Amino acid sequence: MESGIFADILAGNSLSRRDTGLFGARRAAALALSGHPDDAATVGLDALQIARATSSERTTAILSDVARTLTPWRSHPGPREFREAMGA
């Protein structure tokens, strides 16, 4: 289920904290779009913590898109928690 490129990049520990958040947000978006809402929410929450710690507007914007993508699954615990954390 892991998208190879994201998993490889994130596992390499070669990214800055800000970039780790950005790639996490992109991974959450890919998971949400491919029908894995619970995984998307988990990854998204991790990326959101980093986005807030680094004040990354770009990462936050991607996560806002993820929150919208997860709307059909808003009754699931993971997506609900993520959307609440995003203020959606």
Biotite code that builds the C-alpha atoms (Angstrom):
import biotite.structure as struc

atoms = struc.array([
    struc.Atom([0.000, 0.000, 0.000], chain_id="A", res_id=1, res_name="MET", atom_name="CA", element="C"),
    struc.Atom([2.911, 2.382, 0.588], chain_id="A", res_id=2, res_name="GLU", atom_name="CA", element="C"),
    struc.Atom([3.652, 4.528, -2.386], chain_id="A", res_id=3, res_name="SER", atom_name="CA", element="C"),
    struc.Atom([7.277, 3.649, -2.993], chain_id="A", res_id=4, res_name="GLY", atom_name="CA", element="C"),
    struc.Atom([8.784, 7.050, -3.627], chain_id="A", res_id=5, res_name="ILE", atom_name="CA", element="C"),
    struc.Atom([7.244, 8.662, -0.544], chain_id="A", res_id=6, res_name="PHE", atom_name="CA", element="C"),
    struc.Atom([8.186, 5.745, 1.687], chain_id="A", res_id=7, res_name="ALA", atom_name="CA", element="C"),
    struc.Atom([11.753, 5.714, 0.361], chain_id="A", res_id=8, res_name="ASP", atom_name="CA", element="C"),
    struc.Atom([12.216, 9.451, 0.801], chain_id="A", res_id=9, res_name="ILE", atom_name="CA", element="C"),
    struc.Atom([10.716, 9.553, 4.279], chain_id="A", res_id=10, res_name="LEU", atom_name="CA", element="C"),
    struc.Atom([12.650, 6.480, 5.428], chain_id="A", res_id=11, res_name="ALA", atom_name="CA", element="C"),
    struc.Atom([15.963, 7.962, 4.291], chain_id="A", res_id=12, res_name="GLY", atom_name="CA", element="C"),
    struc.Atom([16.097, 10.609, 7.034], chain_id="A", res_id=13, res_name="ASN", atom_name="CA", element="C"),
    struc.Atom([17.810, 12.937, 4.569], chain_id="A", res_id=14, res_name="SER", atom_name="CA", element="C"),
    struc.Atom([15.099, 15.607, 4.571], chain_id="A", res_id=15, res_name="LEU", atom_name="CA", element="C"),
    struc.Atom([14.766, 18.711, 6.685], chain_id="A", res_id=16, res_name="SER", atom_name="CA", element="C"),
    struc.Atom([11.905, 18.699, 9.187], chain_id="A", res_id=17, res_name="ARG", atom_name="CA", element="C"),
    struc.Atom([9.924, 21.082, 6.950], chain_id="A", res_id=18, res_name="ARG", atom_name="CA", element="C"),
    struc.Atom([10.419, 18.817, 3.918], chain_id="A", res_id=19, res_name="ASP", atom_name="CA", element="C"),
    struc.Atom([9.454, 15.767, 5.969], chain_id="A", res_id=20, res_name="THR", atom_name="CA", element="C"),
    struc.Atom([6.156, 17.503, 6.711], chain_id="A", res_id=21, res_name="GLY", atom_name="CA", element="C"),
    struc.Atom([5.693, 18.440, 3.050], chain_id="A", res_id=22, res_name="LEU", atom_name="CA", element="C"),
    struc.Atom([6.317, 14.916, 1.792], chain_id="A", res_id=23, res_name="PHE", atom_name="CA", element="C"),
    struc.Atom([4.079, 13.550, 4.551], chain_id="A", res_id=24, res_name="GLY", atom_name="CA", element="C"),
    struc.Atom([1.293, 15.871, 3.412], chain_id="A", res_id=25, res_name="ALA", atom_name="CA", element="C"),
    struc.Atom([1.761, 14.763, -0.185], chain_id="A", res_id=26, res_name="ARG", atom_name="CA", element="C"),
    struc.Atom([1.711, 11.139, 0.928], chain_id="A", res_id=27, res_name="ARG", atom_name="CA", element="C"),
    struc.Atom([-1.516, 11.783, 2.874], chain_id="A", res_id=28, res_name="ALA", atom_name="CA", element="C"),
    struc.Atom([-3.017, 13.321, -0.267], chain_id="A", res_id=29, res_name="ALA", atom_name="CA", element="C"),
    struc.Atom([-2.032, 10.292, -2.342], chain_id="A", res_id=30, res_name="ALA", atom_name="CA", element="C"),
    struc.Atom([-3.513, 7.931, 0.240], chain_id="A", res_id=31, res_name="LEU", atom_name="CA", element="C"),
    struc.Atom([-6.758, 9.904, 0.438], chain_id="A", res_id=32, res_name="ALA", atom_name="CA", element="C"),
    struc.Atom([-7.125, 10.029, -3.334], chain_id="A", res_id=33, res_name="LEU", atom_name="CA", element="C"),
    struc.Atom([-6.459, 6.296, -3.623], chain_id="A", res_id=34, res_name="SER", atom_name="CA", element="C"),
    struc.Atom([-9.192, 5.380, -1.144], chain_id="A", res_id=35, res_name="GLY", atom_name="CA", element="C"),
    struc.Atom([-7.200, 4.839, 2.052], chain_id="A", res_id=36, res_name="HIS", atom_name="CA", element="C"),
    struc.Atom([-8.849, 7.387, 4.357], chain_id="A", res_id=37, res_name="PRO", atom_name="CA", element="C"),
    struc.Atom([-7.643, 6.004, 7.682], chain_id="A", res_id=38, res_name="ASP", atom_name="CA", element="C"),
    struc.Atom([-4.020, 5.850, 6.554], chain_id="A", res_id=39, res_name="ASP", atom_name="CA", element="C"),
    struc.Atom([-4.339, 9.314, 5.011], chain_id="A", res_id=40, res_name="ALA", atom_name="CA", element="C"),
    struc.Atom([-5.628, 10.687, 8.303], chain_id="A", res_id=41, res_name="ALA", atom_name="CA", element="C"),
    struc.Atom([-2.812, 9.118, 10.331], chain_id="A", res_id=42, res_name="THR", atom_name="CA", element="C"),
    struc.Atom([-0.119, 10.402, 7.980], chain_id="A", res_id=43, res_name="VAL", atom_name="CA", element="C"),
    struc.Atom([-1.891, 13.747, 7.735], chain_id="A", res_id=44, res_name="GLY", atom_name="CA", element="C"),
    struc.Atom([-1.923, 14.237, 11.503], chain_id="A", res_id=45, res_name="LEU", atom_name="CA", element="C"),
    struc.Atom([1.824, 13.640, 11.652], chain_id="A", res_id=46, res_name="ASP", atom_name="CA", element="C"),
    struc.Atom([2.397, 16.102, 8.806], chain_id="A", res_id=47, res_name="ALA", atom_name="CA", element="C"),
    struc.Atom([0.118, 18.643, 10.478], chain_id="A", res_id=48, res_name="LEU", atom_name="CA", element="C"),
    struc.Atom([2.206, 18.596, 13.660], chain_id="A", res_id=49, res_name="GLN", atom_name="CA", element="C"),
    struc.Atom([5.307, 19.332, 11.604], chain_id="A", res_id=50, res_name="ILE", atom_name="CA", element="C"),
    struc.Atom([3.535, 21.996, 9.530], chain_id="A", res_id=51, res_name="ALA", atom_name="CA", element="C"),
    struc.Atom([2.491, 23.825, 12.677], chain_id="A", res_id=52, res_name="ARG", atom_name="CA", element="C"),
    struc.Atom([5.928, 23.493, 14.276], chain_id="A", res_id=53, res_name="ALA", atom_name="CA", element="C"),
    struc.Atom([7.632, 24.860, 11.154], chain_id="A", res_id=54, res_name="THR", atom_name="CA", element="C"),
    struc.Atom([4.896, 27.353, 10.188], chain_id="A", res_id=55, res_name="SER", atom_name="CA", element="C"),
    struc.Atom([4.723, 25.806, 6.714], chain_id="A", res_id=56, res_name="SER", atom_name="CA", element="C"),
    struc.Atom([1.878, 27.360, 4.754], chain_id="A", res_id=57, res_name="GLU", atom_name="CA", element="C"),
    struc.Atom([2.519, 25.136, 1.730], chain_id="A", res_id=58, res_name="ARG", atom_name="CA", element="C"),
    struc.Atom([2.199, 21.948, 3.783], chain_id="A", res_id=59, res_name="THR", atom_name="CA", element="C"),
    struc.Atom([-0.895, 23.300, 5.527], chain_id="A", res_id=60, res_name="THR", atom_name="CA", element="C"),
    struc.Atom([-2.486, 24.091, 2.146], chain_id="A", res_id=61, res_name="ALA", atom_name="CA", element="C"),
    struc.Atom([-1.928, 20.518, 0.961], chain_id="A", res_id=62, res_name="ILE", atom_name="CA", element="C"),
    struc.Atom([-3.405, 19.206, 4.206], chain_id="A", res_id=63, res_name="LEU", atom_name="CA", element="C"),
    struc.Atom([-6.457, 21.419, 3.698], chain_id="A", res_id=64, res_name="SER", atom_name="CA", element="C"),
    struc.Atom([-6.980, 19.651, 0.377], chain_id="A", res_id=65, res_name="ASP", atom_name="CA", element="C"),
    struc.Atom([-6.602, 16.309, 2.160], chain_id="A", res_id=66, res_name="VAL", atom_name="CA", element="C"),
    struc.Atom([-9.292, 17.339, 4.665], chain_id="A", res_id=67, res_name="ALA", atom_name="CA", element="C"),
    struc.Atom([-11.669, 18.125, 1.786], chain_id="A", res_id=68, res_name="ARG", atom_name="CA", element="C"),
    struc.Atom([-10.826, 14.839, 0.062], chain_id="A", res_id=69, res_name="THR", atom_name="CA", element="C"),
    struc.Atom([-11.640, 12.977, 3.282], chain_id="A", res_id=70, res_name="LEU", atom_name="CA", element="C"),
    struc.Atom([-15.115, 14.536, 3.540], chain_id="A", res_id=71, res_name="THR", atom_name="CA", element="C"),
    struc.Atom([-16.897, 11.344, 2.350], chain_id="A", res_id=72, res_name="PRO", atom_name="CA", element="C"),
    struc.Atom([-15.276, 9.482, 5.280], chain_id="A", res_id=73, res_name="TRP", atom_name="CA", element="C"),
    struc.Atom([-15.904, 12.170, 7.910], chain_id="A", res_id=74, res_name="ARG", atom_name="CA", element="C"),
    struc.Atom([-17.795, 9.668, 10.085], chain_id="A", res_id=75, res_name="SER", atom_name="CA", element="C"),
    struc.Atom([-14.719, 7.396, 10.343], chain_id="A", res_id=76, res_name="HIS", atom_name="CA", element="C"),
    struc.Atom([-12.718, 8.037, 13.528], chain_id="A", res_id=77, res_name="PRO", atom_name="CA", element="C"),
    struc.Atom([-9.376, 8.759, 11.816], chain_id="A", res_id=78, res_name="GLY", atom_name="CA", element="C"),
    struc.Atom([-10.646, 11.166, 9.162], chain_id="A", res_id=79, res_name="PRO", atom_name="CA", element="C"),
    struc.Atom([-12.920, 12.827, 11.735], chain_id="A", res_id=80, res_name="ARG", atom_name="CA", element="C"),
    struc.Atom([-9.968, 13.439, 14.076], chain_id="A", res_id=81, res_name="GLU", atom_name="CA", element="C"),
    struc.Atom([-7.847, 14.780, 11.208], chain_id="A", res_id=82, res_name="PHE", atom_name="CA", element="C"),
    struc.Atom([-10.590, 17.086, 9.953], chain_id="A", res_id=83, res_name="ARG", atom_name="CA", element="C"),
    struc.Atom([-11.188, 18.398, 13.485], chain_id="A", res_id=84, res_name="GLU", atom_name="CA", element="C"),
    struc.Atom([-7.463, 19.055, 13.901], chain_id="A", res_id=85, res_name="ALA", atom_name="CA", element="C"),
    struc.Atom([-7.543, 20.965, 10.616], chain_id="A", res_id=86, res_name="MET", atom_name="CA", element="C"),
    struc.Atom([-10.613, 22.908, 11.719], chain_id="A", res_id=87, res_name="GLY", atom_name="CA", element="C"),
    struc.Atom([-12.655, 21.500, 8.824], chain_id="A", res_id=88, res_name="ALA", atom_name="CA", element="C"),
])
